[in-house]
Amino acid sequence: MAKHTHDVIIVGGGSGGLTAAVGCAQLGMKTALIDKERLGGDCLHYGCVPSKTLIKTATVFHQAKTGSHFGLSDMDPGAVDMAKVNARIAGVIAEIEKHDSPERFTKLGAEVFLGQAEFTSPHEMRFNGDQTLSAPKIILATGSSPRAIPFPGIEEAGYITNVDAFSLPSLPKRLVTIGAGPIGIELSQAFTRLGSKVTIVDIAPQIMPREDADMAEVVRTQITSEGVELRLGAKIARVEKVGAVKKIYLEGNPEEVLEADEILMAVGRQGNSGDLNLPAAGVAVDRSFVTVNSKLQSSQKHIYAVGDINGRYLFTHVAGAEGSVAVRRVALHAGGSMNYQHVPWVTYTEPELASIGYNEMRAKEAGIAYHTAVKPISSVDRAQAEGEVEGQIKMILDKKDRVLGVQIVGIHAGELIGPSLYAVRGGWKLRQLRTMFPYPTLSEITGKAISGYMAPKLFNDRVRGVLRTLFRYRGDGGEGYK
């Protein structure tokens, strides 16, 4: 048996890699954790944490300007000082980063190496050009980076991505966002609220094309009411820079020209696989992402890929879950695989859009017969009090009323989706979600959706006829349940 320096090598210090490193080290494996620069991953430094911090700042600023919506006076909070905004973002990152320090993971039993690693053989990796580490098991968790579309002239004109968006020296007066997916929509609304004039360009016919059109429409209505302009179904012909102005030319007759101080590229992600020398390990790649099976094994069965690098679902919570599966398989030699049908996600616009399981679009694509239980957020008294009544809950049910999926668009949708996670994963019937929800809370929306769906099954002429016969009731049932 070959002698190795470690029992497992983990490459990448984001959510997936850190989860795997803690699990393997705590279970007694000699664990090497390698990251190119610092632990925490893209989510901490350039993604989830800074974006949600910026969104909160933008929300507070927006509410100050729209106090009349809450029976107050509209206020002028003054100009946005991006240096102060950036300082707050950096402070939040620094506070969370304490939990991802190399010292902490060293104390938990892992050896932490900072620098570039690449394969020299299926079991060996060269670190920082001169040191060789080897292990019988290797877990890749190197994440992803912003993808860019090479429009003619875009490189010369210059653009920013999520990596740059949280450290801008000043607020761009005019911002053109390329991409109407979650990242583009979230940041566009935030910058609009801070005072930028934002236009979103996308070739797709709707924003957030993975979502049902009626759910995405709620978000579209809100962001456009705040001033975001949309150019959907549009193709960019070329980009050029004239002085300090960046011009984006849209195909058409005549061409439309958008002018911007900054261009935000938000067209998706690419896997961070290029520096790993994967051919030396015989690991297959598809469009920069490491191909894996449901057990997260690459084409080399002893090499696993977790998180964004495998290209499945590019979310921090998915990376953590995949890291846990890898620990079970590598450290415990137990079974375990990923079921991506149970992946939840949230787009953190205002209103938020949360999803778990099938929506109508995916159910149709899968050929699944379904029906829906729908209830507007405005039916909840707490939403009325909060002044946030836009949106709805939509529950996707099979013929036996089992919950196949739930989508919520509205205030705090990401928090409200919680009970539905259990229902979808457990294959619950709708009635199993029924419980007493506290009043007045937003959580009542789930109960109201269930009651609204079940009411016609109980309050109908057939049931009334049976009860009249049995108990000689005399009521006519009124106008029906609302």
N, C-alpha and C positions, 0 to 999 in steps of 0.2 A: 504494500500500500504506500503510495507516494506521501511524502512528508510535506505538509503545508504550513504556512506561517499562521493561518487562522482557520477556524471552523467555517466562518462565513464572512464574505466581504459584501458590504452594502455601499453602493455608489449613489450619492445624492442625499442631501440633508433636509428635504422638505417633509411634508406630512407622511407620505408613504415610507420614506427611508427612515425617519425618526421612529415611527411606530415599529418597524421591523427591527431596528437596532435595539430599542428598549426591550422588546420581547425576546429576541435571541440572546442578548447579553444576560438578562435576568433569568433565563432558563439554563444558563451555564455554558453557552457557546462562547468561544473566543471570537470576539466580533470586531471587525475593522469597519469603521464608518468614515467614508471619504466624501468630502464636498469640495467643489472647485474653489469657492470663496468663503462662504459662511453658512452656518446652519439657519434653518427657518424657511428656506425655499422662496419661490416666487410669490406665493400667497401672502407671506408675512411682509416682504419687502416691496413688492410691486403690484400685488393683486388684491385679495380679499380685504386685508386689514387697512391699507391706505385708502382703498376706494370707498369702503364703508365709513371711514373717518371723514373723508371729503364730502360724501353724501350727507352725513349728519350736519356738517358745517353749512353746506348749501341749503339744507332744509331749515335750519334756524334762521339763516339770512332771509330766505324766502318768506317764512312766517312773519318775520319782523316787518316786511314790506307789505304783507297782506293781512294786517291785523283786523281790517274791517270784516273779514270773513268770520271772525270770532267775536264781533260786536265791539271791537276796539278801534282805535285810530290807526291808519296806515302810518308807518314810521319810515324815516330815511336813515338807514343804518350807516350811510356813508359808503365810500369806496372800499373795495376788498383789497386788503394788504396780503398778497400771496406769500410774503415772507412769514407772516404770522400764521397763515393757514398751513404752510409747509412745516413750520416749527411744531404745530400741534400734531400733524401727521407723524412727524419724526419722533415726537414724544410718546405717542401711542405705540409705535413700532418698538421703540426702545424698551418700554415697559413689558411688552409681550415677549420680546427677544430674550429676556432674562430666563424664560423657561426653556429656551432653545440654545443655551450656551454650551460650548464644548466641555466646560468644566462639569456641568450637570450630567452630561452623558458619559463622561469619564467616570464619575462617581457611580453611575449606574452599571458600569462594567464594560463599556465599549472603549476601544482605542479610536480616537478621533484624529484624522489626518486632513489637513486643508491643502488643496492643490489639485492638479490635473492628473487623472488616472486614465490609462488606456490598456486594452487587452494586448498581450503578446502571445497568448495561447488560450484555449478554452477555460483553463483554470488559473491563469496567471495574469496579473495586471502590473504594469510599470507605473510607479507613482513619482510625479515630479521629475521624470526623465531618468532617474538613476536607481530608485529603490523598487524591489520586486515584492509584491504581496501575492499570496496564493491561497486558495481555499477550495474544498470540494463543492461548496454551494456559493453562488453569487446572486445578489439581488440588485437589479438596476432600478434606480428611482431618480433619474436625472431631470425629470420634469419636461417642461416645454417653454417655448419662447414665442413672442408675437410673430405671426407670419405677415409678409408684405407681398402685395401684388405689384409686379414691375411695370406699372403704367409708364408710357413714354414720358420722360422728363421728371419723374417723381424723385429719383435719387438726387438730381441736380437741385430741385426745388427744396427738398428736405421735408421730413415729416417726424412726428412724434408717435410713440406707442404708450401703452400703460406703464412701461418702464420709466418714461420721462414725465408722465402727466402729473405726478405728485411732487415735482420739484421745479416747476416752471418759475422763472424769475418774476414774471408778471402775468396778469390775467389777459389772455388773448381777446382782443375786441371782437374779432371774427374768427370763428373756428369751423372748419369743414371736417366732419367725421365721415370716414369711408367705412361703412359697415353698420348694419342695423340689427346686429345681434345683441345679446345681453350687455357685453362690455361697452359697445358703442352707444347703446341707449342709456345705460346708467350714467356714463360720464358726460354724455351730451346734456342730459337733464341737469346734472350737477353744475356744469359750467354755465348753462343757461340761467340757472337760479343765481349764480354768482355775478352775472352781468354780461357774459359773452353772447354774441349773436351767433347761433349755431345752426348749421345746415347739415343734415344727414343724407348721404348718398348711398344707395344700394341697388344692385341689379334685381334683387328679390321684389316681389309685388307687395309684401307686407313686412312690417317690423317683426322681429323674433319669429322667423318662419317655422320653427319647430313647434310653436304653440298654435292652438286652435284660433281661427281668425277672430271669433267673437271675444275671446279673452285678450288677445293682443290689441284689439280695437279699443278696449278700455284704456290701456296704457297710451296708445297713439293719441286718443282724444285729449288726455291730460297733458302730455308733453307739448302737443301743438298749441293747446290753450295757453301754455306758458311762454310760447314764442319759438319753439323749435320748428324749423322748416324741414320738410321731407322732400327728397327726390327719389322716389321708389321706381323700380323698373328702369333705372337709368344706367347708362354705360359711360364710363369715363374714357374719352378719346386721348387726352394728353394733359400734362401738367407743365406749367412753366413758371419761372420766377422773374418778375419784373420789378427791379429795385427791391423793396422790402415786402412786396405783395406777391402772394402765391395765387396763381390763376388755375382753376380746374375747369377744363372744357368738357362739357357733356355732349355726347353724340346727338344729333338732331338736325333738322333743317328749318330754321337756322340753329346753329350751336348755341347752347346756353353757357355762359361763363360765370363761375362762382369765384369770388375773391375772398382770400383768407389771410390772416396773419399766421395761423398755424393749421396744419393738416394732421388730424388724428387718424392713424391707421388702426382699424379694429376689425380685421377680416378673418380672424381665427388664429390658430396656433400651429406650431410645428414642433416635433419632438427634438429634444436635445440629445441627439445620437451621434452627431458628426465627429465629435472629438474622442469617441470611445474606441475607435479602430475595431469595430464589430466584425469585419471580415476575418480578423485574426482569430476570433472566437467561433466563427461559423454561425453567427446569429443573424437570422433573416430580418430584414427591415422592409416596411411598406410605406413609401412616402414619408420618410424620416421617423416613423413610429415602429417600435419593436413589435413584431407580431407575436401574440400569445394565445394559448388556449384558455378554456374556462378555469383551469388550475393556475393560470398566470405563468406557465412555463413557456419559454421561448422555443425556437427550433432546437436549441441545446437544452435538454430537459433539466439540467442542473442549474441553469441560468434563468432566473425569474425577472419579470419586469412589472413594476407596480407604479401606479400614479399616471401622470400625463404621458410619460414616455411610451406607454402601450397604446395610447390613442383611443381608448374605449370611451370613458366618460371623464372629461377633464375638470373634475371638481376636487377640492381639498378633502371633503368627507369621503369621497370614493377612494382617493389615494390611501387614506387612513384605514379604510375597510380592507382594501387590497393588501396593505401591509400586514394586517392581522391574519389574513388568509395565508400569506407567505410564511409567517411565523409558525402557524399550525403545520404547514407542510415541511418546512425546513428544520425547525427545532424539535417539534413533537413527532415528526414522521406520521402525522395523522392526515385524514382526508380534509377536504375543504375546497370549495370553488365559489366563484362569484355568480350571483343571480342579478343581472343588471335590470331586470324588470322592476326591481324594488328600489331603484335609485331615485331619490327626491332631489329637486333643485329649486332655487329661488332666483328670480331676477329682482334686484333691489332698487327698482324704480319706486316712485310714489305715484300711484299705488303699486305695491309689490305684486308679483305673479309667481305663485308656488305650484309645483306639480309633483305628483307621485303616480306611477303606474301608467295605464293607458289614458290618453285623451281621445277625443273623437277621431282625429286624424290618424293616429297610430292604430286604433281599433279597426278602422276601415281598411287600412293597409294590410292588417293581419287577417282580414276576413272574419272578424268577430262580430256576432250579433250582439247589440247592446241597446240599452235605453238610458236615459239620464234623469237625475234629480237635480233641479236647479233652483237656487234661491238668491235673490239680490241682497247685497250687503245692506242696502237701505232698509231692509225689514228688521234690522237689529237696532234696538233703541240706543245702544252705546255708540254705534256708528253715527247716529244722528247727533248725539251729544258731542262727539269728537269733530263733527263737521266734515266727515270723510265717508261719504255714502256711495261713492262710485265703485262698481264691481259686483262680483257674484261668486258663488260657489257652484261648481258643476261636478256631480258624482257620476261616474260611468259604471253601470251595473249590467250584469249578465241576466239571462232569463230566469235565474233563481234568486235574483236580487243580491248576488255576491258583488262586493265592491272590487272592481277591476282597476279603478284609477280615480283620482280626485285632483281637480285644479281649483285654485282660489286666486282671484285677482281682487285686490282691495287692501285696505289698511292692515298692516301686520300679517299679511297672508303667510309669510314664512313661519310665524309662530302658530297660526291657526291650523296649519296642515298637520300638526303633530298627531292627533288621534287617527287621522287617515293613514299614517304610516303603518300603524299596527293593523288596521283593517285590510289594507292591500296585501301586506306581507302574510297575514294570517288567513287570507281568503274568507274573511268574515262576511256574513250577510248583513244587510243594512241595519236590521233591527238590533244587531249586537253592538252597534255604535250608540244606541239610544241610552241616555243617562240624564241625570239632572245637572244642567249647566247653571252656574251662578249668574244671578242677574244684578246689575246690567253689565255683561261682558261681551266682548266680540266673539267669544267662543260659542255663544248661542247660535251662530250661523249654521254650525253642523247640525244641531238639534232641529232648527227650523227647516233645514233642507230635508231631513228625514221625515218630520211631521208633514210637510207639504207633499212629499211623495206618498206617504202611507195613508193620508187622509181620504183620498178617493176610494181606497180599498175598503175602508170602514164606513165612511159616511156616504152611502149611496142608496138608491131606491130599493135595491134587492135586500140589503141589510135592514132598512127601515120597514120593509114589508114583513120580513120574518118577525121582527120585534113587535110590530103592531099585532100580528096574529097571536104571538105568545103572551104578550103582556098588556094588550089593548091600549097601546100608546096612541095619542091623537095628533102629535105634532107632524108638520109637513117637511121638516128639515131645513127650512129657510132657504137662503140663496147659496148655501154651500160654503165650504171651508176656504178661507182666503190665506 
